[in-house]
């Protein structure tokens, strides 16, 4: 079981094609997180790089945007409701304010046409795979997309597509 969850806290570099082909695995109990798998490897968090092609802001609720890496488009959701969400009521108020400030900063960075690195938890909404964003970085290096592609292909062939024995 440990082998199956070795990537639990790792943001795995994935292309949109690979991310969108993940199979959702039902959790065994309500406390278990929903997981996604491919060829026996479980994925919980992902990192992708691409161009922001759409942006839909619901003030004080969420920012939904799409990242296109050339192999497909990934829907990403950045929650902006930390100050009013009951989920954060158990956290200390200064921590919640800091999380809300960071989310607002990330939302301001997401603009149409920019190349961004997005990291977050793999989730699904109405049966479609998406990323619930934990951080966004606007990339300025023109080679970053090509490097991401090469890293994804290398990791897929050496780590993710290896059959577990």
Residue pairs with C-beta under 8 A, 6 or more apart in sequence:
3 164
4 40
4 41
4 42
4 164
5 42
7 41
7 42
7 43
7 44
7 45
8 42
8 44
8 45
9 44
9 45
10 45
11 45
11 46
11 47
11 119
11 120
12 43
12 45
12 46
12 47
12 155
12 160
13 46
13 47
13 48
13 148
13 151
13 152
13 155
14 43
14 46
14 47
14 48
14 152
15 48
15 69
15 71
15 72
15 149
15 152
16 48
16 50
16 67
16 68
16 69
16 70
16 71
16 72
16 73
16 74
17 71
17 72
18 38
18 71
18 152
18 156
18 160
19 46
19 48
19 72
19 74
19 122
19 129
19 131
20 72
20 74
20 129
21 38
22 36
22 37
22 38
22 43
22 122
22 129
23 36
23 37
23 38
24 34
24 35
24 36
24 124
24 129
25 34
25 35
25 36
25 37
25 42
26 34
27 33
27 34
27 35
33 44
34 123
34 124
35 42
35 43
35 44
36 42
36 43
36 44
36 122
36 124
36 129
37 43
38 160
39 160
39 161
39 163
40 163
40 164
41 159
41 160
41 162
41 164
43 122
44 121
44 122
45 119
45 120
45 121
45 122
45 134
46 119
46 120
46 122
46 131
47 117
47 118
47 119
48 67
48 69
48 74
48 117
48 118
48 131
48 148
49 67
49 69
49 115
49 116
49 117
49 118
49 139
49 144
49 145
49 148
50 67
50 68
50 69
50 70
50 74
50 115
50 116
50 118
50 145
51 67
51 68
51 69
51 113
51 114
51 115
51 116
52 65
52 66
52 67
52 110
52 111
52 112
52 113
52 114
52 115
52 116
53 66
53 67
53 68
53 73
53 112
54 64
54 65
54 66
54 112
55 63
55 64
55 65
55 66
55 110
55 111
55 112
56 63
56 64
56 65
57 63
57 107
58 64
58 80
59 80
60 80
60 81
60 83
60 84
61 79
61 80
61 81
62 77
62 78
62 79
62 80
62 81
63 77
63 78
63 80
63 107
63 110
64 75
64 76
64 77
64 78
65 75
65 76
65 78
65 110
66 73
66 74
66 75
66 76
67 73
67 74
67 76
67 116
67 118
68 74
69 145
69 148
69 149
70 145
70 149
74 118
74 129
74 130
74 131
75 125
75 128
75 130
75 131
76 118
76 120
76 130
76 131
76 132
76 133
77 123
77 125
77 130
77 131
77 132
77 133
78 103
78 106
78 107
78 110
78 133
78 136
79 85
79 103
79 132
79 133
80 100
80 103
80 104
80 107
82 88
82 96
82 99
82 100
82 103
83 96
83 97
83 100
88 96
88 99
91 99
102 135
106 133
106 135
106 136
109 116
109 136
109 137
109 138
110 116
110 136
114 138
115 138
115 139
115 144
115 145
116 136
116 137
116 138
116 139
117 136
117 137
117 139
117 144
117 148
118 131
118 133
118 135
118 136
119 131
119 133
119 134
119 135
119 136
120 131
120 132
120 133
120 134
120 135
121 131
121 132
121 134
122 129
122 130
122 131
122 132
123 129
123 130
123 131
123 132
124 130
139 145
